[in-house]
Amino acid sequence: VTPEDEWQSTVGRKEETDKFTHTIPGDKGGRYYVGFFHYENDQDAYFGLNWKELDDGGGSIELNPGSKGIDVANHQGNVNWQEVKNDGYSFAFVKATEGTTFLDPYFHDNWEEMKDVGISRGAYHYFHPNIDPVQQANYFLNTIGTLEANDLPPVLDVEVSNGIDANGIVNSVRQWLDVVEEGTGRKPIIYTYPYFWENSVGNSQEFADYPLWIAHYDTEQPRVPGGWDDWTFWQKTSSGSVDGIAGNVDLNVFSDNPTDFPSTGGNDSSDNDQWEPYIVQSGDTLSDIAQRATGDSSRYLEIANYNDIDDPNSIYVGQEILVPRNSSTGTTSEDTDGSNKQWEPYIVKSGDTLSDIAQRTTGDSSRYWEIANYNGIDDPNSIYAGQEIQVPGNSSTGTTVEVTTGGNSETSDCNSGEDSEVQTFKAVIQEYEDGVSLYRSEDRSAEIDPNLETTLVIHGWNNNPEDLKSVSDATRSLGDQVLALDWRNPAEKLIIDGGPLSAAGAIAPVAKQATKWLLDEIKIKPDKLTIVGHSLGAHVGAEIGRRFTERGNQIKKLVALDPAYPATIYDINSTQSWQQSVTRLDLAATESLALVVQDSKEQIPNLDTFLKHAWNGGIAGDNDHAKTAHQSFVIDFTGGLPFKNNVDYHGAVAKVYADFLNDEKQIPSDLQKDWYGNDGGLLWWSDTRKTHEGVIDADYLSGEINKLTYVNGRSWFGNAQENTDWA
């Protein structure tokens, strides 16, 4: 191989040339990285070889201080990594796994393509403290395979509690870190954000010797919790824009005080192995074969490389490969976990996932790829109800496939075992601040059917789902499945810290977790989902809608009931920036509707007048934000008290919407947009303040709608032609 500085040669221009890289054993037990390089301009093509010796056991990673990077998951979709690199980003973390059943469908493509273009790559696992941490660690290790010398250390993403207390989280995190560190020979990185670590993990200082990747937005320097002296990576924003990625993406920076990531001396056991032939059986995967042959499923890449198998998923029945017989374990390639099992037909049911089916048929949800490969399913997320697939009948478990969704149960015997395992989504989940839950509003223990028309109802500050019972009941009477998002604990806890302004810091974390429940666990159909939010709950709903949209799944409809003022300066994720605008309503859903109490018709030139109208007007709702909905209506309350009560009127908006549903009212088809101001006044056609579609007269006490006034035409002078409905 030519010396490093002399590899480049010039030849005439030629057609596209293949690129490849390969690692080979060194003369003294080391390893060499050998690459064929190719570059073209308008006249010439260049090619040659380069090499460098690597430290045995993994070497170390070096990034330049201040290097820019990103992190991506499945909701970013396909990434053009060459464009990312050309845009100046030198490292990236990609989601690999979550819990023990979710494999990011883009992980393997991302992992290989980052290597191909020369971006330093790292993989992360999204951690659930209520799931066995050792199983999570092994699932992650099986997915990422053997780390290469220039890969970044593995990452544990710690940002949800699942109702586990601080001591429980610390113990689970420790177990995961120990297993992964032993399996990779690398000290993992911990990802978290200050508020969560300080409040849900008790600001534990037990992991201060692990590299910290901190998420803290809109600040000059991130807050470092838990005894860490400094951060290693900093996630600065979740709304970055990078070439090669559609939509927003997280942006990160490497520390100005960089630290190498040394190997911790993971053993390369291949030197102790003697290799022997093995015939691939029906249902085999390389990770299964590696587990049986070596006791370590993560060595499947070693077997692939030894046999020159480019794609570890491409082995076939009857193929002869060489597998290690490890003298230190005495393990042979004899089938010990049922790979000689018989495959049987199974009809996919509503709500099924391949990981669920794998769990029920094999006892191991991570083997869903095996079922996908056996059935020629390219995308494991693309199965559909009624599809017939082949599944393994596992004699060791005698599992019966049973699916419970929305209260209905269907059973298909895969074997003659007596016991059955029922996989359901139990709706009550405790999360963020140990006080957020998502459930069927009429029955907290009922299952949630992802295929039904569904309305999610979200209460506001210092409230709870019972305060919106009239809305839930009216929606249910129309046939919808009604869910409640109860986030009273973070909202009420923060009252003493500044009321709604401070409680707004929970908007983004609560919305993030709710999105994960809805999309990743319940697998709700976005085109069947309506979100109704009141006050701050309207902003939570909009943030959920934004997150759905970012993942390519826009929800059907968003209804904002007197969305809380002031929407333009809330700190929605506790970064204390106080200058974050919440999501526009029309960007959060395919359809959006806002109902908002009319503002005072008087100007508010000073503090005295403001205080007067704080009681005598509608300033709790943000009328300017309401107008960002596709349709917005101003409410003029009548009846009740002889004066306008800002606080009570704010709550009465929910009653108005319930009456709208109960009477099954429809928006008039001849309604024209943008004629009314924030105070409900009809404006001249050229007045830029006209932003709402109509005025609703309603009774304050009952919420009963008296009439809707709207514009349905214009005279030839340009004057508005008003009409009434719902009288």
DRENROTI-697361 format. One record per residue (C-alpha): residue number from 0; y, z, x. Coordinates in steps of 0.5 Angstrom, whole numbers. Layout:
<recs>
<rec NUM <Y Z X>>
...
</recs>
This chain:
<recs>
<rec 0 <0 0 0>>
<rec 1 <7 -2 3>>
<rec 2 <12 4 5>>
<rec 3 <16 6 -1>>
<rec 4 <23 3 2>>
<rec 5 <19 -4 3>>
<rec 6 <16 -6 -4>>
<rec 7 <21 -11 -6>>
<rec 8 <20 -18 -5>>
<rec 9 <23 -24 -8>>
<rec 10 <19 -30 -11>>
<rec 11 <21 -36 -16>>
<rec 12 <23 -34 -23>>
<rec 13 <16 -33 -27>>
<rec 14 <14 -31 -34>>
<rec 15 <13 -24 -36>>
<rec 16 <9 -20 -32>>
<rec 17 <4 -14 -34>>
<rec 18 <6 -7 -31>>
<rec 19 <1 -2 -30>>
<rec 20 <1 5 -27>>
<rec 21 <-6 9 -25>>
<rec 22 <-7 15 -21>>
<rec 23 <-13 15 -15>>
<rec 24 <-16 20 -11>>
<rec 25 <-13 22 -5>>
<rec 26 <-16 22 2>>
<rec 27 <-16 30 2>>
<rec 28 <-16 32 -5>>
<rec 29 <-9 30 -7>>
<rec 30 <-7 24 -12>>
<rec 31 <-3 18 -11>>
<rec 32 <2 15 -16>>
<rec 33 <1 7 -15>>
<rec 34 <6 3 -19>>
<rec 35 <7 -5 -20>>
<rec 36 <14 -6 -21>>
<rec 37 <17 -13 -24>>
<rec 38 <24 -14 -25>>
<rec 39 <28 -21 -27>>
<rec 40 <35 -24 -27>>
<rec 41 <37 -31 -29>>
<rec 42 <34 -34 -23>>
<rec 43 <29 -29 -19>>
<rec 44 <23 -25 -21>>
<rec 45 <22 -19 -16>>
<rec 46 <15 -15 -16>>
<rec 47 <11 -10 -11>>
<rec 48 <8 -4 -10>>
<rec 49 <10 3 -9>>
<rec 50 <7 10 -8>>
<rec 51 <8 17 -7>>
<rec 52 <3 23 -6>>
<rec 53 <3 28 -11>>
<rec 54 <1 36 -10>>
<rec 55 <-6 37 -12>>
<rec 56 <-5 42 -19>>
<rec 57 <1 39 -22>>
<rec 58 <7 39 -17>>
<rec 59 <14 41 -20>>
<rec 60 <19 38 -24>>
<rec 61 <26 37 -22>>
<rec 62 <32 34 -27>>
<rec 63 <39 34 -25>>
<rec 64 <44 39 -27>>
<rec 65 <47 37 -33>>
<rec 66 <42 32 -35>>
<rec 67 <42 29 -42>>
<rec 68 <36 29 -47>>
<rec 69 <34 29 -54>>
<rec 70 <28 32 -58>>
<rec 71 <25 28 -64>>
<rec 72 <20 29 -69>>
<rec 73 <16 25 -74>>
<rec 74 <23 24 -79>>
<rec 75 <26 20 -73>>
<rec 76 <21 15 -74>>
<rec 77 <20 9 -69>>
<rec 78 <24 10 -63>>
<rec 79 <26 5 -58>>
<rec 80 <25 9 -51>>
<rec 81 <28 4 -47>>
<rec 82 <34 4 -51>>
<rec 83 <35 11 -51>>
<rec 84 <34 11 -43>>
<rec 85 <39 6 -42>>
<rec 86 <44 10 -47>>
<rec 87 <44 15 -41>>
<rec 88 <38 20 -43>>
<rec 89 <33 22 -38>>
<rec 90 <29 27 -41>>
<rec 91 <26 28 -48>>
<rec 92 <22 33 -52>>
<rec 93 <17 31 -58>>
<rec 94 <14 34 -63>>
<rec 95 <6 34 -62>>
<rec 96 <3 39 -67>>
<rec 97 <5 44 -73>>
<rec 98 <0 50 -75>>
<rec 99 <-7 48 -74>>
<rec 100 <-7 42 -79>>
<rec 101 <-1 38 -77>>
<rec 102 <-1 32 -72>>
<rec 103 <6 29 -71>>
<rec 104 <4 21 -73>>
<rec 105 <9 19 -68>>
<rec 106 <7 23 -62>>
<rec 107 <2 19 -58>>
<rec 108 <6 13 -58>>
<rec 109 <12 17 -56>>
<rec 110 <8 20 -51>>
<rec 111 <6 14 -48>>
<rec 112 <12 10 -49>>
<rec 113 <17 15 -45>>
<rec 114 <12 15 -39>>
<rec 115 <13 7 -39>>
<rec 116 <20 7 -39>>
<rec 117 <21 13 -34>>
<rec 118 <24 19 -39>>
<rec 119 <21 26 -37>>
<rec 120 <17 28 -43>>
<rec 121 <15 34 -46>>
<rec 122 <11 36 -52>>
<rec 123 <13 42 -57>>
<rec 124 <9 46 -62>>
<rec 125 <12 48 -68>>
<rec 126 <9 55 -69>>
<rec 127 <7 59 -75>>
<rec 128 <6 67 -74>>
<rec 129 <2 68 -80>>
<rec 130 <-3 63 -77>>
<rec 131 <-8 65 -72>>
<rec 132 <-4 63 -65>>
<rec 133 <-11 62 -61>>
<rec 134 <-13 56 -66>>
<rec 135 <-6 54 -66>>
<rec 136 <-6 54 -58>>
<rec 137 <-12 50 -58>>
<rec 138 <-10 45 -63>>
<rec 139 <-4 44 -59>>
<rec 140 <-8 43 -52>>
<rec 141 <-13 38 -55>>
<rec 142 <-7 34 -58>>
<rec 143 <-3 33 -51>>
<rec 144 <-9 33 -47>>
<rec 145 <-8 34 -39>>
<rec 146 <-1 34 -37>>
<rec 147 <1 30 -31>>
<rec 148 <5 32 -25>>
<rec 149 <12 30 -28>>
<rec 150 <11 32 -35>>
<rec 151 <16 38 -37>>
<rec 152 <12 44 -39>>
<rec 153 <9 45 -46>>
<rec 154 <14 48 -51>>
<rec 155 <13 53 -57>>
<rec 156 <18 53 -62>>
<rec 157 <19 59 -65>>
<rec 158 <24 59 -71>>
<rec 159 <20 62 -77>>
<rec 160 <17 68 -79>>
<rec 161 <12 67 -85>>
<rec 162 <14 74 -87>>
<rec 163 <11 77 -81>>
<rec 164 <15 83 -78>>
<rec 165 <18 83 -71>>
<rec 166 <12 86 -67>>
<rec 167 <7 81 -71>>
<rec 168 <11 75 -68>>
<rec 169 <12 78 -61>>
<rec 170 <4 79 -61>>
<rec 171 <2 72 -64>>
<rec 172 <7 69 -59>>
<rec 173 <4 72 -53>>
<rec 174 <-3 70 -55>>
<rec 175 <-1 63 -56>>
<rec 176 <3 63 -49>>
<rec 177 <-3 66 -45>>
<rec 178 <-8 61 -48>>
<rec 179 <-3 55 -47>>
<rec 180 <-1 57 -40>>
<rec 181 <-8 58 -38>>
<rec 182 <-10 51 -41>>
<rec 183 <-5 47 -37>>
<rec 184 <-3 51 -31>>
<rec 185 <4 51 -33>>
<rec 186 <9 57 -36>>
<rec 187 <11 54 -43>>
<rec 188 <18 54 -45>>
<rec 189 <20 58 -51>>
<rec 190 <25 54 -56>>
<rec 191 <29 59 -61>>
<rec 192 <36 60 -64>>
<rec 193 <40 66 -63>>
<rec 194 <40 69 -70>>
<rec 195 <33 68 -71>>
<rec 196 <31 71 -65>>
<rec 197 <36 77 -66>>
<rec 198 <34 79 -73>>
<rec 199 <27 76 -74>>
<rec 200 <24 78 -67>>
<rec 201 <28 84 -66>>
<rec 202 <31 81 -60>>
<rec 203 <25 82 -56>>
<rec 204 <26 82 -48>>
<rec 205 <18 81 -47>>
<rec 206 <19 74 -45>>
<rec 207 <25 74 -41>>
<rec 208 <21 71 -35>>
<rec 209 <19 64 -39>>
<rec 210 <24 59 -39>>
<rec 211 <29 59 -45>>
<rec 212 <31 53 -49>>
<rec 213 <36 55 -54>>
<rec 214 <39 52 -60>>
<rec 215 <46 54 -62>>
<rec 216 <51 49 -64>>
<rec 217 <59 48 -64>>
<rec 218 <60 53 -59>>
<rec 219 <63 52 -52>>
<rec 220 <57 56 -49>>
<rec 221 <50 58 -53>>
<rec 222 <49 66 -54>>
<rec 223 <43 68 -50>>
<rec 224 <39 73 -54>>
<rec 225 <33 77 -52>>
<rec 226 <34 79 -44>>
<rec 227 <34 72 -42>>
<rec 228 <39 72 -36>>
<rec 229 <41 64 -38>>
<rec 230 <38 58 -41>>
<rec 231 <34 53 -38>>
<rec 232 <35 47 -44>>
<rec 233 <41 48 -49>>
<rec 234 <40 44 -56>>
<rec 235 <48 43 -57>>
<rec 236 <47 39 -64>>
<rec 237 <43 36 -69>>
<rec 238 <47 31 -71>>
<rec 239 <48 26 -65>>
<rec 240 <47 19 -65>>
<rec 241 <43 15 -59>>
<rec 242 <42 8 -58>>
<rec 243 <34 6 -60>>
<rec 244 <34 12 -66>>
<rec 245 <36 11 -73>>
<rec 246 <40 17 -76>>
<rec 247 <42 23 -73>>
<rec 248 <38 26 -67>>
<rec 249 <38 33 -63>>
<rec 250 <42 33 -57>>
<rec 251 <40 37 -51>>
<rec 252 <43 39 -44>>
<rec 253 <39 41 -38>>
<rec 254 <42 47 -34>>
<rec 255 <47 47 -29>>
<rec 256 <43 52 -26>>
<rec 257 <37 48 -26>>
<rec 258 <30 51 -24>>
<rec 259 <24 47 -22>>
<rec 260 <18 48 -27>>
<rec 261 <12 50 -22>>
<rec 262 <5 49 -23>>
<rec 263 <1 56 -24>>
<rec 264 <-5 53 -20>>
<rec 265 <-9 51 -26>>
<rec 266 <-16 49 -24>>
<rec 267 <-18 42 -23>>
<rec 268 <-25 43 -25>>
<rec 269 <-27 36 -24>>
<rec 270 <-29 37 -17>>
<rec 271 <-35 41 -19>>
<rec 272 <-38 36 -24>>
<rec 273 <-44 31 -24>>
<rec 274 <-43 26 -28>>
<rec 275 <-49 23 -33>>
<rec 276 <-49 18 -38>>
<rec 277 <-48 19 -46>>
<rec 278 <-49 14 -52>>
<rec 279 <-43 15 -57>>
<rec 280 <-46 17 -63>>
<rec 281 <-43 16 -70>>
<rec 282 <-37 21 -72>>
<rec 283 <-36 22 -64>>
<rec 284 <-29 23 -61>>
<rec 285 <-28 24 -54>>
<rec 286 <-25 31 -55>>
<rec 287 <-31 33 -59>>
<rec 288 <-35 30 -53>>
<rec 289 <-31 34 -48>>
<rec 290 <-32 40 -52>>
<rec 291 <-39 39 -52>>
<rec 292 <-40 37 -44>>
<rec 293 <-35 42 -41>>
<rec 294 <-33 47 -46>>
<rec 295 <-26 44 -46>>
<rec 296 <-24 39 -51>>
<rec 297 <-17 38 -47>>
<rec 298 <-21 34 -42>>
<rec 299 <-22 28 -46>>
<rec 300 <-17 24 -42>>
<rec 301 <-21 26 -36>>
<rec 302 <-27 23 -39>>
<rec 303 <-23 17 -41>>
<rec 304 <-20 16 -34>>
<rec 305 <-27 16 -31>>
<rec 306 <-29 11 -36>>
<rec 307 <-23 6 -35>>
<rec 308 <-22 7 -43>>
<rec 309 <-15 6 -44>>
<rec 310 <-15 8 -51>>
<rec 311 <-18 15 -52>>
<rec 312 <-19 13 -60>>
<rec 313 <-22 7 -59>>
<rec 314 <-30 9 -57>>
<rec 315 <-35 6 -61>>
<rec 316 <-42 8 -64>>
<rec 317 <-47 6 -58>>
<rec 318 <-42 5 -53>>
<rec 319 <-45 8 -46>>
<rec 320 <-40 13 -42>>
<rec 321 <-41 18 -37>>
<rec 322 <-39 25 -38>>
<rec 323 <-39 31 -34>>
<rec 324 <-45 36 -33>>
<rec 325 <-41 42 -31>>
<rec 326 <-45 46 -26>>
<rec 327 <-40 52 -27>>
<rec 328 <-42 53 -34>>
<rec 329 <-49 49 -35>>
<rec 330 <-46 45 -41>>
<rec 331 <-50 39 -42>>
<rec 332 <-48 33 -47>>
<rec 333 <-53 35 -52>>
<rec 334 <-50 35 -59>>
<rec 335 <-49 42 -61>>
<rec 336 <-44 42 -67>>
<rec 337 <-47 37 -72>>
<rec 338 <-44 30 -69>>
<rec 339 <-51 27 -71>>
<rec 340 <-49 29 -78>>
<rec 341 <-49 24 -84>>
<rec 342 <-43 21 -87>>
<rec 343 <-42 21 -95>>
<rec 344 <-37 18 -100>>
<rec 345 <-31 22 -102>>
<rec 346 <-26 20 -107>>
<rec 347 <-19 22 -105>>
<rec 348 <-16 27 -110>>
<rec 349 <-9 28 -112>>
<rec 350 <-5 32 -107>>
<rec 351 <-11 31 -101>>
<rec 352 <-9 30 -94>>
<rec 353 <-14 28 -89>>
<rec 354 <-13 35 -85>>
<rec 355 <-15 38 -92>>
<rec 356 <-21 34 -92>>
<rec 357 <-23 35 -85>>
<rec 358 <-23 43 -86>>
<rec 359 <-27 43 -92>>
<rec 360 <-32 38 -89>>
<rec 361 <-33 40 -82>>
<rec 362 <-29 47 -82>>
<rec 363 <-24 44 -77>>
<rec 364 <-18 41 -80>>
<rec 365 <-16 38 -73>>
<rec 366 <-22 33 -74>>
<rec 367 <-18 29 -79>>
<rec 368 <-17 24 -73>>
<rec 369 <-25 23 -73>>
<rec 370 <-25 21 -81>>
<rec 371 <-19 17 -80>>
<rec 372 <-22 13 -74>>
<rec 373 <-29 12 -78>>
<rec 374 <-26 9 -84>>
<rec 375 <-21 5 -80>>
<rec 376 <-15 8 -83>>
<rec 377 <-9 7 -78>>
<rec 378 <-4 12 -81>>
<rec 379 <-7 19 -83>>
<rec 380 <-2 20 -88>>
<rec 381 <-3 14 -92>>
<rec 382 <-9 16 -96>>
<rec 383 <-8 15 -104>>
<rec 384 <-11 18 -110>>
<rec 385 <-18 14 -112>>
<rec 386 <-19 12 -105>>
<rec 387 <-26 12 -103>>
<rec 388 <-27 14 -96>>
<rec 389 <-33 17 -92>>
<rec 390 <-33 24 -90>>
<rec 391 <-38 28 -85>>
<rec 392 <-44 32 -89>>
<rec 393 <-44 38 -84>>
<rec 394 <-50 42 -85>>
<rec 395 <-48 48 -81>>
<rec 396 <-43 50 -86>>
<rec 397 <-46 47 -93>>
<rec 398 <-38 46 -95>>
<rec 399 <-37 43 -102>>
<rec 400 <-31 39 -103>>
<rec 401 <-26 42 -108>>
<rec 402 <-19 41 -109>>
<rec 403 <-14 45 -114>>
<rec 404 <-8 42 -115>>
<rec 405 <-3 44 -121>>
<rec 406 <-9 48 -124>>
<rec 407 <-14 43 -125>>
<rec 408 <-20 43 -121>>
<rec 409 <-25 37 -119>>
<rec 410 <-31 38 -115>>
<rec 411 <-36 33 -111>>
<rec 412 <-42 36 -107>>
<rec 413 <-42 34 -100>>
<rec 414 <-48 38 -98>>
<rec 415 <-52 43 -102>>
<rec 416 <-49 49 -99>>
<rec 417 <-48 54 -105>>
<rec 418 <-41 57 -102>>
<rec 419 <-35 53 -103>>
<rec 420 <-28 53 -100>>
<rec 421 <-22 52 -105>>
<rec 422 <-16 49 -101>>
<rec 423 <-9 50 -105>>
<rec 424 <-2 51 -104>>
<rec 425 <0 58 -106>>
<rec 426 <7 58 -108>>
<rec 427 <10 64 -106>>
<rec 428 <12 64 -98>>
<rec 429 <16 69 -95>>
<rec 430 <21 66 -89>>
<rec 431 <28 67 -86>>
<rec 432 <30 74 -86>>
<rec 433 <24 76 -90>>
<rec 434 <27 74 -96>>
<rec 435 <27 67 -98>>
<rec 436 <21 64 -103>>
<rec 437 <19 58 -106>>
<rec 438 <15 58 -113>>
<rec 439 <14 56 -120>>
<rec 440 <20 59 -124>>
<rec 441 <15 61 -130>>
<rec 442 <10 64 -125>>
<rec 443 <10 66 -118>>
<rec 444 <3 65 -117>>
<rec 445 <2 58 -120>>
<rec 446 <0 52 -116>>
<rec 447 <5 47 -115>>
<rec 448 <3 40 -116>>
<rec 449 <7 35 -112>>
<rec 450 <6 29 -117>>
<rec 451 <10 32 -123>>
<rec 452 <17 31 -124>>
<rec 453 <20 37 -121>>
<rec 454 <27 40 -121>>
<rec 455 <28 45 -116>>
<rec 456 <34 51 -118>>
<rec 457 <38 54 -113>>
<rec 458 <42 60 -114>>
<rec 459 <49 62 -111>>
<rec 460 <52 68 -107>>
<rec 461 <50 75 -109>>
<rec 462 <46 72 -115>>
<rec 463 <38 71 -116>>
<rec 464 <34 66 -120>>
<rec 465 <35 70 -126>>
<rec 466 <42 68 -126>>
<rec 467 <40 61 -127>>
<rec 468 <34 62 -132>>
<rec 469 <38 58 -138>>
<rec 470 <38 52 -133>>
<rec 471 <30 53 -131>>
<rec 472 <28 54 -139>>
<rec 473 <32 48 -141>>
<rec 474 <29 44 -135>>
<rec 475 <22 46 -137>>
<rec 476 <23 44 -144>>
<rec 477 <24 37 -142>>
<rec 478 <17 37 -139>>
<rec 479 <19 38 -131>>
<rec 480 <16 43 -127>>
<rec 481 <21 48 -125>>
<rec 482 <21 51 -118>>
<rec 483 <26 57 -116>>
<rec 484 <29 57 -109>>
<rec 485 <30 65 -108>>
<rec 486 <35 66 -102>>
<rec 487 <38 73 -105>>
<rec 488 <36 77 -99>>
<rec 489 <40 73 -93>>
<rec 490 <46 72 -99>>
<rec 491 <46 79 -101>>
<rec 492 <45 82 -94>>
<rec 493 <51 78 -91>>
<rec 494 <56 81 -97>>
<rec 495 <59 86 -92>>
<rec 496 <60 81 -87>>
<rec 497 <65 77 -91>>
<rec 498 <62 75 -97>>
<rec 499 <61 68 -99>>
<rec 500 <64 65 -92>>
<rec 501 <59 69 -88>>
<rec 502 <53 68 -93>>
<rec 503 <54 61 -92>>
<rec 504 <51 62 -85>>
<rec 505 <44 62 -88>>
<rec 506 <45 55 -92>>
<rec 507 <43 51 -86>>
<rec 508 <37 55 -84>>
<rec 509 <35 56 -91>>
<rec 510 <35 49 -93>>
<rec 511 <31 47 -86>>
<rec 512 <25 51 -88>>
<rec 513 <26 49 -96>>
<rec 514 <25 42 -93>>
<rec 515 <19 44 -89>>
<rec 516 <16 47 -95>>
<rec 517 <17 41 -100>>
<rec 518 <16 35 -95>>
<rec 519 <10 38 -90>>
<rec 520 <7 43 -94>>
<rec 521 <7 42 -102>>
<rec 522 <8 34 -100>>
<rec 523 <13 33 -106>>
<rec 524 <14 26 -108>>
<rec 525 <22 25 -107>>
<rec 526 <23 20 -112>>
<rec 527 <21 25 -117>>
<rec 528 <25 31 -114>>
<rec 529 <32 33 -118>>
<rec 530 <35 39 -114>>
<rec 531 <40 43 -119>>
<rec 532 <45 48 -114>>
<rec 533 <50 53 -117>>
<rec 534 <56 55 -112>>
<rec 535 <53 56 -105>>
<rec 536 <46 54 -108>>
<rec 537 <50 47 -109>>
<rec 538 <51 46 -101>>
<rec 539 <44 49 -100>>
<rec 540 <41 43 -105>>
<rec 541 <46 38 -101>>
<rec 542 <43 40 -94>>
<rec 543 <36 40 -97>>
<rec 544 <38 33 -99>>
<rec 545 <41 31 -93>>
<rec 546 <35 33 -89>>
<rec 547 <30 29 -94>>
<rec 548 <34 23 -93>>
<rec 549 <34 24 -85>>
<rec 550 <27 23 -86>>
<rec 551 <27 17 -90>>
<rec 552 <25 20 -96>>
<rec 553 <32 21 -101>>
<rec 554 <31 25 -107>>
<rec 555 <32 23 -114>>
<rec 556 <38 27 -116>>
<rec 557 <42 33 -114>>
<rec 558 <46 37 -119>>
<rec 559 <52 41 -116>>
<rec 560 <55 46 -121>>
<rec 561 <62 49 -119>>
<rec 562 <60 48 -112>>
<rec 563 <63 53 -108>>
<rec 564 <70 53 -105>>
<rec 565 <72 52 -99>>
<rec 566 <67 46 -97>>
<rec 567 <70 44 -91>>
<rec 568 <70 50 -87>>
<rec 569 <64 53 -88>>
<rec 570 <60 56 -82>>
<rec 571 <53 53 -85>>
<rec 572 <49 55 -79>>
<rec 573 <52 62 -76>>
<rec 574 <55 59 -70>>
<rec 575 <62 61 -72>>
<rec 576 <65 55 -72>>
<rec 577 <68 55 -79>>
<rec 578 <70 48 -79>>
<rec 579 <63 45 -81>>
<rec 580 <64 40 -87>>
<rec 581 <58 41 -92>>
<rec 582 <54 35 -94>>
<rec 583 <57 30 -99>>
<rec 584 <54 30 -105>>
<rec 585 <53 22 -106>>
<rec 586 <50 22 -99>>
<rec 587 <44 27 -101>>
<rec 588 <41 24 -107>>
<rec 589 <40 17 -110>>
<rec 590 <44 20 -116>>
<rec 591 <49 26 -116>>
<rec 592 <53 30 -121>>
<rec 593 <58 35 -121>>
<rec 594 <61 40 -126>>
<rec 595 <67 44 -124>>
<rec 596 <72 48 -127>>
<rec 597 <79 45 -128>>
<rec 598 <84 48 -123>>
<rec 599 <90 51 -125>>
<rec 600 <96 46 -127>>
<rec 601 <101 50 -123>>
<rec 602 <103 49 -116>>
<rec 603 <101 55 -111>>
<rec 604 <107 55 -106>>
<rec 605 <106 62 -104>>
<rec 606 <101 68 -103>>
<rec 607 <103 71 -110>>
<rec 608 <102 65 -114>>
<rec 609 <95 64 -110>>
<rec 610 <93 71 -112>>
<rec 611 <95 70 -119>>
<rec 612 <91 64 -120>>
<rec 613 <85 67 -117>>
<rec 614 <84 71 -123>>
<rec 615 <87 66 -128>>
<rec 616 <84 59 -126>>
<rec 617 <78 55 -123>>
<rec 618 <79 56 -115>>
<rec 619 <72 59 -114>>
<rec 620 <69 52 -115>>
<rec 621 <71 46 -110>>
<rec 622 <74 40 -114>>
<rec 623 <75 36 -108>>
<rec 624 <68 37 -106>>
<rec 625 <65 36 -113>>
<rec 626 <69 29 -113>>
<rec 627 <64 26 -108>>
<rec 628 <58 26 -113>>
<rec 629 <57 19 -116>>
<rec 630 <60 22 -122>>
<rec 631 <64 29 -123>>
<rec 632 <67 32 -129>>
<rec 633 <72 38 -130>>
<rec 634 <70 43 -135>>
<rec 635 <76 46 -139>>
<rec 636 <73 53 -142>>
<rec 637 <76 55 -149>>
<rec 638 <74 62 -153>>
<rec 639 <72 69 -150>>
<rec 640 <78 72 -146>>
<rec 641 <85 71 -148>>
<rec 642 <86 69 -140>>
<rec 643 <82 65 -136>>
<rec 644 <77 69 -131>>
<rec 645 <76 65 -125>>
<rec 646 <69 69 -123>>
<rec 647 <66 69 -130>>
<rec 648 <68 62 -131>>
<rec 649 <65 60 -125>>
<rec 650 <58 63 -127>>
<rec 651 <59 60 -134>>
<rec 652 <58 53 -131>>
<rec 653 <51 54 -131>>
<rec 654 <51 55 -139>>
<rec 655 <54 49 -140>>
<rec 656 <49 45 -136>>
<rec 657 <44 48 -140>>
<rec 658 <47 46 -146>>
<rec 659 <47 39 -144>>
<rec 660 <40 39 -142>>
<rec 661 <38 42 -149>>
<rec 662 <42 37 -153>>
<rec 663 <39 32 -149>>
<rec 664 <46 29 -148>>
<rec 665 <47 22 -144>>
<rec 666 <53 20 -140>>
<rec 667 <57 15 -144>>
<rec 668 <55 8 -142>>
<rec 669 <62 5 -143>>
<rec 670 <65 11 -138>>
<rec 671 <70 9 -133>>
<rec 672 <70 12 -126>>
<rec 673 <76 16 -123>>
<rec 674 <81 17 -128>>
<rec 675 <82 25 -128>>
<rec 676 <85 30 -123>>
<rec 677 <82 36 -121>>
<rec 678 <86 40 -126>>
<rec 679 <83 36 -132>>
<rec 680 <90 32 -133>>
<rec 681 <89 24 -134>>
<rec 682 <93 20 -129>>
<rec 683 <96 13 -128>>
<rec 684 <92 8 -126>>
<rec 685 <95 8 -119>>
<rec 686 <95 15 -118>>
<rec 687 <90 17 -112>>
<rec 688 <89 24 -114>>
<rec 689 <85 21 -120>>
<rec 690 <78 22 -118>>
<rec 691 <73 25 -124>>
<rec 692 <70 21 -129>>
<rec 693 <72 26 -135>>
<rec 694 <74 33 -138>>
<rec 695 <69 37 -142>>
<rec 696 <71 42 -147>>
<rec 697 <66 48 -147>>
<rec 698 <66 55 -150>>
<rec 699 <66 60 -145>>
<rec 700 <61 65 -148>>
<rec 701 <56 61 -150>>
<rec 702 <57 55 -146>>
<rec 703 <56 50 -152>>
<rec 704 <60 44 -151>>
<rec 705 <65 42 -156>>
<rec 706 <67 35 -153>>
<rec 707 <67 30 -147>>
<rec 708 <74 26 -146>>
<rec 709 <73 20 -142>>
<rec 710 <76 13 -141>>
<rec 711 <73 7 -143>>
<rec 712 <78 2 -142>>
<rec 713 <85 0 -141>>
<rec 714 <91 -3 -144>>
<rec 715 <94 -9 -142>>
<rec 716 <100 -5 -139>>
<rec 717 <95 -1 -135>>
<rec 718 <95 5 -139>>
<rec 719 <88 9 -140>>
<rec 720 <84 8 -147>>
<rec 721 <81 15 -148>>
<rec 722 <75 16 -152>>
<rec 723 <71 22 -154>>
<rec 724 <63 24 -155>>
<rec 725 <59 30 -155>>
<rec 726 <63 33 -161>>
</recs>
